[in-house]
Amino acid sequence: MRTWAEAASAGGVRDEWKRGWPVIVAAMAGFSFFSVLLSATGLFIAPLERAFGWDRATLSMGPAIATAVTALLSPFYGVLIDRFGSRRLGLPGVAITMAATCMFAAATGSKTQWVVMWVIFGFILTSIKSTIWTTAVAGTFVRGRGLALGLAVTGPAIAQTLVPPLGNFLIESFGWRAAYIWFGLGWGGVTLVLCWLFLSDPDDRKAGREQGASRGVADAGKPARARPPGLGRGEALCSVALWQVAISSFVVMAMTIGLAMHLFPILTESGVPRSQAAWLLSLGGIAGIVGKLVTGALLDRFRPNWTGSLTMGVTAVTFAVLIWWLDSAPALVFALVVNGYAAGSKTQITAFLTAGYAGMRNFGMIYGVMSALVALASGLGPWIAGKIYDKAGSYEPFLWAGALACALGGALLLALPPMPRWQDGDEGEEQGRAP
């Protein structure tokens, strides 16, 4: 096995980008469509409340239901991605998600119907979850993988930026039912076109070239899927490096998402005015976009575990500032920018390291498990923060736990071994790896 540094010296970055930029465009669109309805939930609360008289808990439970369902199904859908590829599943996935988004326009005021629709939506949303887009990008790029993933995961940021003004305009101009349909057919339709044009799997292209050369152009249209190199499922389960990535991602995500959900009350209860607290939170969003791109470039240029360790571990600074220097405006701004920067790149780091240490043979299934752990951590973290506050009467114990957990997460990544180079051939079989 060659080291990551040796792998980085082979091939050409320009060739990768020339070949792979369309996949990034499709992945950005897919990521954004996945986030559209989740980002728009707040916009529909008031009109649905007026229409049906529902309480806020009912109106806001939808994203939690959908996220829970996608977390449960991610590993199983990842197996299908490994078997059939991103394009074969992504195109029909976008199409049925368009229909599922439009489905909410048919809400009648029944709470049972509302919950059932979100459960159905969660099942369908799994088909365009991050796993499918990450697999396509990670399989297309090697030397430029970090920046490519960074660009792809800006899709949710695009949705979070455009959905609020667009959704508000649609609701005020055409009504909430029409807004659901516009989001489904409009945003979804653009996504479907971009994926139809640009989404592809590198192993399909390789198989097509090989069969075209051996059987002629007539037979090249029906290629057998090539089997990319990487760990078998049993090997992945026993991989110490993947366990380190998983534990680091879980503990850091749980603490940082818990902090994000409770950061506003932490600031306001310390005496920061609400308007100022809101502006401080917006700094994190801007820093997050920067974090995706800068971290992507660093992952491609330096040892990925060093970049991941620094990015994950530095979030401990935010917790430390909130413990000791909450009354210092410069320290607070610095801490929130650091936290936002790291928050924008955690998912990308997890995907990059998973692809590097697992290879692409079973990446869909392996990253599906990672994605499920991240989703579980995202739901568990806010609950832990709230529970600690209820018991202790303050957030300080949670902040101490967050500082230690983020330092641990960074240390786990720093201790990772050199990243292997997965050969173009079926290296797993050559070395006797399990399927």
Rosetta blueprint (number, residue, H / E / L):
1 M L
2 R L
3 T L
4 W H
5 A H
6 E H
7 A H
8 A H
9 S L
10 A L
11 G L
12 G L
13 V H
14 R H
15 D H
16 E H
17 W H
18 K H
19 R H
20 G H
21 W H
22 P H
23 V H
24 I H
25 V H
26 A H
27 A H
28 M H
29 A H
30 G H
31 F H
32 S H
33 F H
34 F H
35 S H
36 V H
37 L H
38 L H
39 S H
40 A H
41 T H
42 G H
43 L H
44 F H
45 I H
46 A H
47 P H
48 L H
49 E H
50 R H
51 A H
52 F H
53 G L
54 W L
55 D L
56 R H
57 A H
58 T H
59 L H
60 S H
61 M L
62 G H
63 P H
64 A H
65 I H
66 A H
67 T H
68 A H
69 V H
70 T H
71 A H
72 L H
73 L H
74 S H
75 P H
76 F H
77 Y H
78 G H
79 V H
80 L H
81 I H
82 D H
83 R H
84 F H
85 G L
86 S H
87 R H
88 R H
89 L H
90 G H
91 L H
92 P H
93 G H
94 V H
95 A H
96 I H
97 T H
98 M H
99 A H
100 A H
101 T H
102 C H
103 M H
104 F H
105 A H
106 A H
107 A L
108 T L
109 G L
110 S L
111 K H
112 T H
113 Q H
114 W H
115 V H
116 V H
117 M H
118 W H
119 V H
120 I H
121 F H
122 G H
123 F H
124 I H
125 L H
126 T H
127 S H
128 I H
129 K L
130 S H
131 T H
132 I H
133 W H
134 T H
135 T H
136 A H
137 V H
138 A H
139 G H
140 T H
141 F L
142 V L
143 R L
144 G L
145 R H
146 G H
147 L H
148 A H
149 L H
150 G H
151 L H
152 A H
153 V L
154 T L
155 G H
156 P H
157 A H
158 I H
159 A H
160 Q H
161 T H
162 L H
163 V H
164 P H
165 P H
166 L H
167 G H
168 N H
169 F H
170 L H
171 I H
172 E H
173 S H
174 F H
175 G L
176 W H
177 R H
178 A H
179 A H
180 Y H
181 I H
182 W H
183 F H
184 G H
185 L H
186 G H
187 W H
188 G H
189 G H
190 V H
191 T H
192 L H
193 V H
194 L H
195 C H
196 W H
197 L H
198 F H
199 L L
200 S L
201 D L
202 P H
203 D H
204 D H
205 R H
206 K H
207 A H
208 G H
209 R H
210 E H
211 Q H
212 G H
213 A H
214 S H
215 R H
216 G L
217 V H
218 A H
219 D H
220 A H
221 G L
222 K L
223 P L
224 A L
225 R L
226 A L
227 R L
228 P L
229 P L
230 G E
231 L L
232 G L
233 R H
234 G H
235 E H
236 A H
237 L H
238 C H
239 S L
240 V H
241 A H
242 L H
243 W H
244 Q H
245 V H
246 A H
247 I H
248 S H
249 S H
250 F H
251 V H
252 V H
253 M H
254 A H
255 M H
256 T H
257 I H
258 G H
259 L H
260 A H
261 M H
262 H H
263 L H
264 F H
265 P H
266 I H
267 L H
268 T H
269 E H
270 S L
271 G L
272 V L
273 P L
274 R H
275 S H
276 Q H
277 A H
278 A H
279 W H
280 L H
281 L H
282 S H
283 L H
284 G H
285 G H
286 I H
287 A H
288 G H
289 I H
290 V H
291 G H
292 K H
293 L H
294 V H
295 T H
296 G H
297 A H
298 L H
299 L H
300 D H
301 R H
302 F L
303 R L
304 P H
305 N H
306 W H
307 T H
308 G H
309 S H
310 L H
311 T H
312 M H
313 G H
314 V L
315 T L
316 A H
317 V H
318 T H
319 F H
320 A H
321 V H
322 L H
323 I H
324 W H
325 W L
326 L L
327 D L
328 S L
329 A H
330 P H
331 A H
332 L H
333 V H
334 F H
335 A H
336 L H
337 V H
338 V H
339 N H
340 G H
341 Y H
342 A H
343 A H
344 G L
345 S L
346 K H
347 T H
348 Q H
349 I H
350 T H
351 A H
352 F H
353 L H
354 T H
355 A H
356 G H
357 Y H
358 A H
359 G E
360 M L
361 R L
362 N L
363 F H
364 G H
365 M H
366 I H
367 Y H
368 G H
369 V H
370 M H
371 S H
372 A H
373 L H
374 V H
375 A H
376 L H
377 A H
378 S H
379 G H
380 L H
381 G H
382 P H
383 W H
384 I H
385 A H
386 G H
387 K H
388 I H
389 Y H
390 D H
391 K H
392 A H
393 G L
394 S L
395 Y L
396 E H
397 P H
398 F H
399 L H
400 W H
401 A H
402 G H
403 A H
404 L H
405 A H
406 C H
407 A H
408 L H
409 G H
410 G H
411 A H
412 L H
413 L H
414 L H
415 A L
416 L L
417 P L
418 P L
419 M L
420 P L
421 R L
422 W L
423 Q L
424 D L
425 G L
426 D L
427 E H
428 G H
429 E H
430 E H
431 Q L
432 G L
433 R L
434 A L
435 P L
